[in-house]
Structure formats: structure tokens, C-alpha cells
Amino acid sequence: MTDQLPSLRGAEVGRRIGVGLMYGLWKPRVLGAWRVPTTGPVIFAVNHSHNIDGPMVMGVAPRPTHFLIKKEAFIGPLDPFLTGIGQLKVDRDTTDRTAITRALGVLENGGVLGIFPEGTRGEGDFASLRAGLAYFAVRSGAPVVPVAVLGSSDRRGRLIKGLPPLRSRVDVVFGEPFEAGDGSGRRTRKALDEATGRIQKQLAAHLENARRLTGR
């Protein structure tokens, strides 16, 4: 399975590209990055209201991140590029076993997996979570770090539709790591539902704190 794992070196290259792009085009303000464990498996649970949320977190996170990204984004030259920088293609319309295996492989190797738990771009308020995040967290035992991206969906002063105004401030707030499971290691449907409930409470609380902290 190792030769199929996304490249850590590629993800580090992606991080450097992300740093250059994000700081070149916008003004990221990063809070709480010190909370991210420096070693071992970690899952970033990121709210998703804008196209730049993934690249923004990839660029400002203290560790290289492998995001699960919908297969529709892997079009044309973006396909080899995203794969080359260690990102994971996932088919959201089916149980994508290849993506699941590779994502678990990232965590088994002590890497960082990035997930948009809402499954798709929306209000970015963590109101509706899919069970995928709970599955990866319970199965791997990796701590979940909530990440709030705020200001990316600001529509005022946009030059390009779908992008925040250039040089505008975008806040990225990393929260305290937490365990999603109940410690029993159970992976039943009930256990995953309970874990999803726990995750939702933690993510919603983090988002509220992040908004209070940033005034967003």
C-alpha cells in the first residue's frame, strides 16, 4: 500500500506553494497553530464556505497536509498537480475504498489528513456533518483539530467571482485537539453516530470561539 500513499514530500511542496500564493494574494492571520501536535497522526476538520479554504489551510498549517478533495476538482492539468502535491482524490457519490485506504495510510504513517466534514461547500458553519470524519477518527485513533477559516466568503469588493477580495484579511483559527471516540475502539454504526455528535459539538463550539476571537 505504501507506493500508493500520497507523497509527504509532495505535500510539503504544496505547503510552500500555498504559503507563497496565500500570502501573496491575501492577508492570512493564523491563530492557535501551536495547538497542532508536532508529530503523529492528526485530522484537520475544516469548515468549508469557499474555494480557497483548502489551499489556505494547506499554506498556513504548521505541518504538510493531505486533503481529501472531490474528484471533480482533478480536471486537466490540475489532476497531476494535485496528486503531485500529495492530495487525495475522492468520489463522493460512492464508498471510495481507494481514497479510504490511502487516507488511513496517511494517518498510519503519522501524517496529517485534512477533511471538510460538511462534505461540500456550504455555509461553513458545521451544521451538517457526514459520517466520514468520525470513521477516520475512530478507526485511526488520531486526534481531531478543528480549523475555522473566516473571511474567505466575504463578497464585498471582489474582483474575481468566487474569490475573496485580493489583499483582504482571512483568519485561520486552529482549535484544541480532541478525541472523537469514546475510548472503547468500537466502530459500530451507533458508535460512529455518537462520535459524529461529539465532533459536531466540538466543531460548533470552536467556530463560535473563533468568531468571538476574530470579530468575524
Backbone torsions as a table, in degrees:
resi	resn	phi	psi	omega
1	MET	NA	-24.1	-173.6
2	THR	-58.6	-39.1	-177.3
3	ASP	-68.0	-14.7	178.8
4	GLN	-93.4	-8.1	-177.7
5	LEU	-68.2	143.2	176.8
6	PRO	-62.3	146.6	-173.9
7	SER	-74.3	127.1	176.5
8	LEU	-68.5	-39.2	178.3
9	ARG	-62.2	-40.1	177.9
10	GLY	-61.7	-41.7	179.8
11	ALA	-65.1	-33.9	177.1
12	GLU	-67.7	-39.5	175.7
13	VAL	-62.3	-44.0	177.8
14	GLY	-58.4	-39.3	180.0
15	ARG	-63.2	-42.8	-179.0
16	ARG	-67.3	-39.7	177.2
17	ILE	-63.1	-44.4	179.7
18	GLY	-59.7	-42.2	179.0
19	VAL	-59.2	-49.2	-178.4
20	GLY	-61.4	-47.0	-177.8
21	LEU	-65.9	-50.7	-173.9
22	MET	-65.4	-42.8	-179.9
23	TYR	-76.4	-21.5	177.4
24	GLY	-76.5	-36.5	-173.8
25	LEU	-98.0	-31.9	-178.5
26	TRP	-129.9	-172.6	178.3
27	LYS	-121.9	81.2	-179.7
28	PRO	-66.4	139.2	171.4
29	ARG	-120.8	118.2	-172.8
30	VAL	-106.2	125.4	-179.9
31	LEU	-122.6	138.1	173.2
32	GLY	78.6	13.6	-178.8
33	ALA	-60.6	-26.1	179.6
34	TRP	-64.9	-16.1	-179.7
35	ARG	-76.5	-18.8	-177.2
36	VAL	-71.3	123.4	178.2
37	PRO	-54.5	137.1	-174.0
38	THR	-76.5	-23.0	178.6
39	THR	-137.8	167.1	176.4
40	GLY	84.2	167.7	-176.3
41	PRO	-66.9	140.3	179.1
42	VAL	-143.8	144.7	173.2
43	ILE	-115.5	122.1	172.2
44	PHE	-87.7	123.1	175.1
45	ALA	-105.2	108.4	-169.3
46	VAL	-110.5	131.8	173.8
47	ASN	-70.5	152.0	-169.1
48	HIS	-135.2	100.4	176.9
49	SER	-123.0	-0.7	-174.7
50	HIS	-152.1	153.8	-179.8
51	ASN	-59.1	-30.4	-174.9
52	ILE	-86.9	-1.6	-175.6
53	ASP	-57.7	-46.8	-179.3
54	GLY	-63.7	-55.5	178.2
55	PRO	-58.0	-34.6	180.0
56	MET	-64.0	-49.2	179.6
57	VAL	-64.5	-40.8	179.5
58	MET	-58.5	-38.8	-177.6
59	GLY	-76.1	-36.7	-173.0
60	VAL	-99.6	-11.2	-179.0
61	ALA	-65.2	147.4	-178.9
62	PRO	-73.7	-10.2	178.9
63	ARG	-132.3	150.8	177.1
64	PRO	-59.7	138.2	-173.5
65	THR	-123.5	136.6	174.8
66	HIS	-104.4	108.4	-179.6
67	PHE	-90.0	142.9	167.4
68	LEU	-82.2	116.7	-174.7
69	ILE	-123.2	137.4	-178.7
70	LYS	-55.8	142.0	-175.2
71	LYS	-61.5	-25.0	-179.3
72	GLU	-61.5	-21.3	-179.7
73	ALA	-78.9	-17.9	-176.1
74	PHE	-87.6	67.7	-177.6
75	ILE	-113.7	143.7	177.2
76	GLY	53.8	-134.8	-177.5
77	PRO	-66.2	-17.4	178.5
78	LEU	-67.4	-26.4	-178.4
79	ASP	-60.2	-61.3	179.4
80	PRO	-64.0	-30.5	-179.9
81	PHE	-66.0	-52.1	-178.7
82	LEU	-63.0	-40.3	178.0
83	THR	-64.5	-41.4	-178.6
84	GLY	-63.8	-30.9	178.4
85	ILE	-96.0	25.1	168.3
86	GLY	76.2	22.4	-179.7
87	GLN	-93.5	156.5	-171.7
88	LEU	-109.0	124.8	179.2
89	LYS	-83.1	129.8	179.5
90	VAL	-131.5	136.7	174.6
91	ASP	-91.2	111.7	-174.6
92	ARG	-78.8	-10.3	-175.9
93	ASP	-92.1	0.0	-178.1
94	THR	-146.5	173.5	172.8
95	THR	-82.0	98.8	-173.8
96	ASP	-83.9	91.4	-174.0
97	ARG	-64.2	-34.1	179.1
98	THR	-63.3	-47.2	-179.8
99	ALA	-63.1	-40.7	-179.8
100	ILE	-62.1	-46.7	-179.4
101	THR	-60.9	-44.3	-178.6
102	ARG	-68.4	-38.3	178.9
103	ALA	-64.6	-43.3	177.6
104	LEU	-64.7	-34.8	177.6
105	GLY	-62.1	-38.9	177.2
106	VAL	-58.3	-46.5	-177.5
107	LEU	-70.0	-39.7	178.3
108	GLU	-60.6	-33.0	179.6
109	ASN	-85.1	7.9	177.2
110	GLY	78.3	24.4	-178.1
111	GLY	-96.4	-175.9	-178.2
112	VAL	-109.1	124.7	177.8
113	LEU	-107.1	128.3	178.1
114	GLY	-102.9	131.5	-177.9
115	ILE	-133.8	140.0	168.0
116	PHE	-97.2	97.1	-171.3
117	PRO	-65.3	-16.1	177.9
118	GLU	-77.9	-10.1	174.4
119	GLY	85.9	-28.5	-178.5
120	THR	-155.4	168.5	179.7
121	ARG	-70.4	134.3	-179.2
122	GLY	-153.1	-135.8	179.9
123	GLU	-76.0	-16.2	180.0
124	GLY	71.3	28.0	-176.4
125	ASP	-112.3	12.7	178.4
126	PHE	59.2	22.7	-174.8
127	ALA	-70.5	-31.0	-176.9
128	SER	-132.1	111.5	-176.6
129	LEU	-104.3	143.0	170.2
130	ARG	-87.8	165.1	-174.4
131	ALA	-79.1	-8.6	-174.7
132	GLY	-56.3	-45.0	-178.0
133	LEU	-61.1	-44.8	179.7
134	ALA	-60.4	-41.4	-179.7
135	TYR	-59.5	-50.3	-178.1
136	PHE	-64.7	-39.7	-177.8
137	ALA	-67.9	-45.3	-178.2
138	VAL	-70.8	-43.4	-177.8
139	ARG	-64.7	-40.6	-175.4
140	SER	-92.2	-22.8	-174.6
141	GLY	76.3	6.6	-178.1
142	ALA	-72.6	141.4	175.8
143	PRO	-68.4	149.2	177.6
144	VAL	-101.2	130.6	174.9
145	VAL	-111.0	114.3	177.9
146	PRO	-71.6	139.2	179.5
147	VAL	-130.1	123.4	177.9
148	ALA	-107.4	124.3	174.2
149	VAL	-105.9	118.8	-174.3
150	LEU	-124.1	135.5	179.2
151	GLY	101.7	-10.0	-177.6
152	SER	-73.6	-21.4	-177.5
153	SER	-100.1	11.9	177.8
154	ASP	-61.6	122.7	-175.2
155	ARG	-93.8	-7.5	-176.4
156	ARG	-76.6	137.2	172.9
157	GLY	72.0	20.7	179.2
158	ARG	-73.8	136.3	173.0
159	LEU	-93.5	-35.6	-178.0
160	ILE	-116.7	125.6	-179.8
161	LYS	-58.4	135.1	177.5
162	GLY	88.9	-2.1	176.8
163	LEU	-124.9	144.6	176.6
164	PRO	-65.1	158.9	178.2
165	PRO	-54.7	136.6	-179.8
166	LEU	-61.2	144.3	-178.5
167	ARG	64.3	12.9	175.5
168	SER	-82.6	160.2	-177.5
169	ARG	-83.0	133.9	173.8
170	VAL	-124.8	124.0	-178.7
171	ASP	-95.0	134.2	174.4
172	VAL	-122.0	116.2	-174.7
173	VAL	-116.7	117.3	177.7
174	PHE	-91.1	134.8	-178.3
175	GLY	-100.6	-176.9	178.9
176	GLU	-71.1	136.3	175.5
177	PRO	-65.0	144.6	175.9
178	PHE	-143.3	158.4	177.6
179	GLU	-89.9	133.2	-178.2
180	ALA	-85.7	-31.2	-176.9
181	GLY	-78.2	174.5	179.4
182	ASP	-98.8	9.6	178.8
183	GLY	90.9	-9.6	-176.2
184	SER	-85.4	-18.3	-177.9
185	GLY	78.8	2.2	-179.3
186	ARG	-65.4	141.4	179.6
187	ARG	-123.9	28.6	179.1
188	THR	-72.3	165.2	177.3
189	ARG	-56.3	-41.4	-179.2
190	LYS	-62.8	-44.4	-178.7
191	ALA	-62.8	-39.8	-179.7
192	LEU	-69.7	-37.3	176.8
193	ASP	-62.7	-43.3	179.3
194	GLU	-63.8	-41.4	179.3
195	ALA	-63.8	-40.1	178.6
196	THR	-61.4	-40.9	177.4
197	GLY	-61.8	-44.5	179.0
198	ARG	-62.3	-44.3	-179.0
199	ILE	-61.1	-45.1	-177.4
200	GLN	-59.0	-43.2	179.4
201	LYS	-61.4	-46.1	-177.9
202	GLN	-64.0	-43.6	-177.2
203	LEU	-68.0	-40.8	179.3
204	ALA	-63.9	-41.5	179.2
205	ALA	-64.5	-40.4	179.4
206	HIS	-64.1	-42.8	-179.0
207	LEU	-62.3	-40.8	178.9
208	GLU	-62.7	-45.4	178.7
209	ASN	-62.5	-42.1	-178.5
210	ALA	-63.1	-39.8	178.9
211	ARG	-66.2	-39.3	179.7
212	ARG	-66.0	-42.8	-177.6
213	LEU	-64.2	-39.8	-173.6
214	THR	-98.2	-12.0	-177.0
215	GLY	71.8	23.4	-177.9
216	ARG	-95.1	NA	NA
